[in-house]
Amino acid sequence: GMSGKHTAEKFGFGFCTTDNTEIFEDEEINVAVIATRHNSHAKLVVDALSSGKHVFVEKPLAVNEDELKLIVNAVHESDKHLMVGFNRRFAPLVLEAKKFFGEQAGPVSMMCRVNAGAIPPDHWTQDLEEGGGRIIGEVCHFVDLLQFLCGAKPTEVYALAGGKPEDDPVEDNVTITIAFENGSIGTIAYFSTGDKVIPKEYIEVYGAGKTFLIDDFRRARYGSGGNVRTLRGLGQDKGQAGTLSAFVESILGKRPVPIPFDELVYTTLTTFRVLDSIRIGSVLPIEWSSGCNVD
């Protein structure tokens, strides 16, 4: 369309099309970047992998379990890399936190507070079919972050949503608690009712007599042995550049796939079970509602 052509001219793209098959059938293209509306991600991922492309897809990976199963099957049948834009784990301060606790630190306790701000209920991201809602569409970032920080698979989840009219399907004011395979626990407090004057994201990690605090990816404080130190970055860095760099390096064979596929799947499954937990009001195991093999 005209908007795509305008964007191509503005940023100097060498090629522009509205036909996906032109990209998937072009043997000179080895990577597909998918940044479309959420309900189209899964099909495009499957088509790209099936055509022999490496894939970078913006979150979410899928908006329901049926879509996720199709992606699992496509990955099993492909030797190409699949990457989701879960950038928080590549933020410099998060990498410092990971290094601070080390790989063998034992269970950790984690908290992510997100001052998400309100999005109108008629916005496409809030539509459960098109956008999946904010839990599937954005809270996935913080599930992935917790999984990375503790280094273990999520096993159980319990979630509560703030009060709202009974006929309002939007769930964007929630508290989520996740248990992990190594005994770690994490809480995501995702609120849409605050004032944006307060920084958006605040992360705390506790374990092995240590504490690490990240303030909106701009600065961090960490304590151990009675001493507290401060880290300051060069402005805010949520890891977007690091995410793309890691993906490109993996394609060039300079490093393994940046995020193991089973972690992508379990992050996505967790968001589905969060919605179920809110609806049912109980702790739920993070597993497929019907059988599927991720390995």
C-alpha positions as CSV (number, residue, x, y, z in Angstrom):
1,G,0.0,0.0,0.0
2,M,0.9,3.7,-0.1
3,S,2.0,3.7,3.6
4,G,4.4,0.8,2.9
5,K,5.8,2.5,-0.1
6,H,6.3,5.8,1.8
7,T,8.1,3.9,4.6
8,A,10.4,2.1,2.1
9,E,11.3,5.5,0.4
10,K,11.8,7.2,3.8
11,F,14.3,4.6,5.1
12,G,15.9,3.6,1.8
13,F,14.5,0.0,1.5
14,G,15.5,-1.7,-1.7
15,F,12.2,-3.5,-2.1
16,C,8.6,-3.1,-1.1
17,T,5.6,-5.4,-1.5
18,T,2.2,-6.2,0.0
19,D,2.5,-9.8,-1.0
20,N,4.1,-12.1,1.6
21,T,4.7,-14.8,-0.9
22,E,7.1,-12.6,-2.8
23,I,9.3,-12.5,0.2
24,F,9.0,-16.1,1.2
25,E,9.7,-17.3,-2.3
26,D,12.7,-15.1,-2.9
27,E,15.8,-17.3,-2.4
28,E,18.1,-14.2,-1.9
29,I,16.2,-13.4,1.3
30,N,17.3,-15.5,4.3
31,V,15.6,-13.6,7.2
32,A,12.0,-12.6,7.7
33,V,11.2,-9.9,10.3
34,I,7.5,-10.1,11.4
35,A,6.1,-6.9,13.0
36,T,2.4,-7.2,12.0
37,R,-0.7,-7.3,14.2
38,H,-0.6,-10.0,16.8
39,N,-3.2,-12.4,15.3
40,S,-1.1,-12.7,12.1
41,H,2.2,-13.6,13.8
42,A,1.8,-17.4,14.0
43,K,0.8,-18.0,10.4
44,L,3.6,-15.8,9.1
45,V,6.1,-17.5,11.4
46,V,5.0,-20.9,10.1
47,D,5.1,-19.8,6.4
48,A,8.5,-18.1,6.8
49,L,10.1,-21.2,8.5
50,S,8.5,-23.5,5.9
51,S,10.1,-21.4,3.1
52,G,13.6,-21.7,4.7
53,K,13.9,-18.3,6.3
54,H,15.3,-17.5,9.7
55,V,12.6,-15.6,11.6
56,F,12.5,-12.6,14.0
57,V,9.0,-12.0,15.2
58,E,7.8,-9.3,17.6
59,K,5.9,-10.5,20.6
60,P,3.6,-12.3,21.1
61,L,4.7,-15.5,19.4
62,A,1.0,-16.6,19.3
63,V,-2.3,-15.5,20.7
64,N,-3.7,-19.0,21.4
65,E,-2.6,-22.6,21.9
66,D,-3.6,-23.9,18.5
67,E,-1.4,-21.3,16.9
68,L,1.5,-22.2,19.3
69,K,1.2,-25.9,18.3
70,L,1.5,-25.0,14.6
71,I,4.7,-23.1,15.4
72,V,6.1,-26.0,17.5
73,N,5.5,-28.3,14.5
74,A,7.1,-25.9,12.1
75,V,10.2,-25.5,14.3
76,H,10.6,-29.3,14.5
77,E,10.6,-29.5,10.8
78,S,13.0,-26.6,10.2
79,D,16.7,-26.0,10.8
80,K,16.3,-22.2,10.8
81,H,16.4,-19.9,13.8
82,L,13.3,-18.5,15.5
83,M,13.7,-15.4,17.6
84,V,11.0,-13.4,19.5
85,G,11.6,-9.8,20.4
86,F,11.8,-10.4,24.2
87,N,14.4,-7.6,24.6
88,R,14.4,-7.1,28.4
89,R,16.7,-10.1,28.9
90,F,19.3,-8.3,26.7
91,A,19.3,-5.0,28.6
92,P,22.8,-4.3,30.0
93,L,21.5,-3.9,33.6
94,V,19.7,-7.2,33.4
95,L,22.9,-8.9,32.1
96,E,24.7,-7.3,35.1
97,A,22.0,-8.8,37.4
98,K,22.4,-12.2,35.9
99,K,26.2,-12.0,36.3
100,F,25.8,-10.8,39.9
101,F,23.8,-13.8,41.0
102,G,25.7,-16.3,38.8
103,E,24.4,-19.5,37.3
104,Q,24.6,-21.5,40.5
105,A,23.1,-19.0,43.0
106,G,20.1,-21.2,43.9
107,P,16.5,-20.1,44.0
108,V,15.8,-16.4,43.7
109,S,12.8,-14.2,44.5
110,M,11.9,-11.6,41.9
111,M,9.4,-8.8,41.4
112,C,8.5,-6.8,38.3
113,R,6.4,-3.7,38.9
114,V,5.0,-2.2,35.6
115,N,3.3,1.1,35.6
116,A,1.8,0.3,32.2
117,G,-0.6,3.1,31.7
118,A,-4.0,2.9,30.2
119,I,-4.9,1.9,26.6
120,P,-8.5,2.5,25.4
121,P,-10.5,-0.7,25.6
122,D,-11.4,-0.4,21.9
123,H,-7.7,-0.3,20.8
124,W,-6.8,-3.3,18.6
125,T,-4.3,-4.6,21.1
126,Q,-7.2,-5.1,23.6
127,D,-9.2,-7.1,21.2
128,L,-8.8,-10.8,22.3
129,E,-8.9,-12.1,18.8
130,E,-6.7,-9.5,17.0
131,G,-4.4,-8.3,19.7
132,G,-4.7,-11.0,22.4
133,G,-5.0,-8.4,25.1
134,R,-2.2,-7.0,27.2
135,I,-1.3,-10.1,29.1
136,I,-0.6,-12.1,26.0
137,G,0.7,-9.0,24.1
138,E,2.9,-7.3,26.7
139,V,3.1,-9.2,30.0
140,C,5.0,-11.9,28.1
141,H,8.0,-9.6,28.2
142,F,8.1,-9.9,32.0
143,V,7.5,-13.6,32.1
144,D,10.5,-14.1,29.8
145,L,12.5,-11.7,32.0
146,L,11.8,-13.7,35.2
147,Q,12.5,-17.0,33.4
148,F,15.9,-15.6,32.2
149,L,16.8,-14.2,35.6
150,C,16.2,-17.4,37.6
151,G,17.3,-19.7,34.8
152,A,14.4,-22.2,35.2
153,K,11.2,-23.2,33.6
154,P,7.9,-21.8,35.0
155,T,5.8,-24.5,36.5
156,E,2.7,-22.9,38.2
157,V,0.9,-19.6,38.1
158,Y,-1.7,-17.7,40.1
159,A,-3.2,-14.4,39.0
160,L,-5.7,-11.9,40.2
161,A,-7.2,-9.0,38.3
162,G,-8.4,-5.7,39.7
163,G,-12.0,-4.9,39.9
164,K,-13.9,-3.8,36.7
165,P,-17.3,-4.0,35.2
166,E,-18.4,-7.6,34.6
167,D,-19.0,-7.0,30.9
168,D,-15.4,-5.5,30.4
169,P,-13.2,-8.2,28.8
170,V,-10.0,-6.1,29.3
171,E,-7.4,-7.5,31.8
172,D,-4.7,-4.9,32.3
173,N,-4.6,-4.4,36.0
174,V,-3.2,-7.7,37.4
175,T,-0.9,-9.3,39.9
176,I,0.7,-12.6,38.8
177,T,2.8,-15.0,40.9
178,I,4.8,-17.7,39.1
179,A,6.7,-20.6,40.6
180,F,9.8,-22.0,38.8
181,E,11.3,-25.5,38.5
182,N,14.3,-24.6,40.7
183,G,12.3,-23.2,43.6
184,S,12.4,-19.6,42.4
185,I,9.3,-17.4,42.6
186,G,8.4,-14.2,40.8
187,T,5.7,-11.6,40.9
188,I,4.5,-9.4,38.1
189,A,2.5,-6.4,39.2
190,Y,1.1,-4.9,36.0
191,F,-1.1,-1.9,36.5
192,S,-2.8,0.4,34.1
193,T,-4.4,2.8,36.6
194,G,-1.3,4.8,37.6
195,D,0.2,8.1,36.6
196,K,2.8,8.0,33.8
197,V,4.9,10.5,35.6
198,I,6.3,7.5,37.6
199,P,8.9,5.5,35.7
200,K,7.3,2.5,34.0
201,E,9.4,-0.6,35.1
202,Y,11.0,-1.5,38.4
203,I,12.7,-4.9,39.0
204,E,13.9,-6.5,42.2
205,V,15.9,-9.7,42.6
206,Y,16.8,-11.4,45.9
207,G,18.8,-14.5,46.6
208,A,21.9,-15.9,48.2
209,G,22.2,-12.9,50.6
210,K,22.3,-10.5,47.6
211,T,19.9,-7.9,46.2
212,F,19.7,-6.3,42.8
213,L,17.3,-3.4,41.9
214,I,16.8,-2.0,38.4
215,D,15.0,1.3,38.1
216,D,13.4,1.6,34.6
217,F,16.5,0.3,32.9
218,R,18.4,3.6,33.6
219,R,20.2,2.7,36.8
220,A,20.6,-0.1,39.2
221,R,21.6,-0.7,42.9
222,Y,23.0,-3.9,44.2
223,G,23.9,-5.1,47.6
224,S,26.1,-7.8,49.0
225,G,27.9,-8.3,52.3
226,G,26.6,-5.1,53.7
227,N,27.8,-2.9,50.8
228,V,25.6,-1.1,48.3
229,R,26.8,0.0,44.8
230,T,25.1,1.9,42.0
231,L,25.3,1.4,38.3
232,R,24.2,4.0,35.8
233,G,23.7,3.4,32.1
234,L,24.0,5.9,29.2
235,G,20.3,6.7,29.2
236,Q,17.6,4.1,29.2
237,D,18.5,0.7,27.5
238,K,15.8,-2.0,27.4
239,G,17.9,-4.2,25.2
240,Q,16.4,-3.7,21.8
241,A,19.8,-3.3,20.1
242,G,21.3,-6.2,22.0
243,T,18.4,-8.4,20.9
244,L,18.9,-7.7,17.2
245,S,22.7,-8.1,17.5
246,A,22.3,-11.4,19.3
247,F,19.9,-12.7,16.6
248,V,22.2,-11.6,13.7
249,E,25.3,-13.2,15.4
250,S,23.4,-16.5,15.8
251,I,22.5,-16.5,12.1
252,L,26.2,-15.9,11.3
253,G,27.2,-18.8,13.5
254,K,28.9,-16.7,16.1
255,R,26.7,-17.8,19.0
256,P,23.9,-20.2,19.8
257,V,20.2,-19.3,19.3
258,P,19.8,-16.3,21.7
259,I,16.6,-17.7,23.4
260,P,16.1,-21.4,23.5
261,F,12.9,-22.4,21.8
262,D,11.4,-24.2,24.9
263,E,11.7,-20.9,26.8
264,L,9.8,-19.1,24.0
265,V,7.0,-21.7,24.3
266,Y,6.8,-21.7,28.1
267,T,6.7,-17.9,28.2
268,T,3.8,-18.0,25.8
269,L,2.0,-20.9,27.6
270,T,2.3,-19.0,30.9
271,T,0.4,-16.0,29.5
272,F,-2.4,-18.3,28.4
273,R,-2.5,-19.9,31.9
274,V,-2.5,-16.4,33.5
275,L,-5.8,-15.7,31.8
276,D,-7.2,-19.0,32.8
277,S,-6.1,-18.5,36.4
278,I,-7.9,-15.1,36.5
279,R,-11.0,-16.7,35.1
280,I,-11.0,-19.8,37.4
281,G,-9.5,-18.2,40.5
282,S,-6.9,-20.9,41.3
283,V,-3.3,-21.9,40.9
284,L,-2.7,-23.6,37.6
285,P,0.1,-25.8,36.2
286,I,1.9,-24.3,33.2
287,E,1.3,-27.0,30.7
288,W,-0.6,-27.6,27.5
289,S,-4.3,-28.0,27.8
290,S,-3.9,-30.9,25.4
291,G,-0.8,-32.8,24.6
292,C,2.1,-31.3,22.6
293,N,5.8,-32.1,22.6
294,V,8.1,-29.0,22.7
295,D,11.4,-31.0,22.6
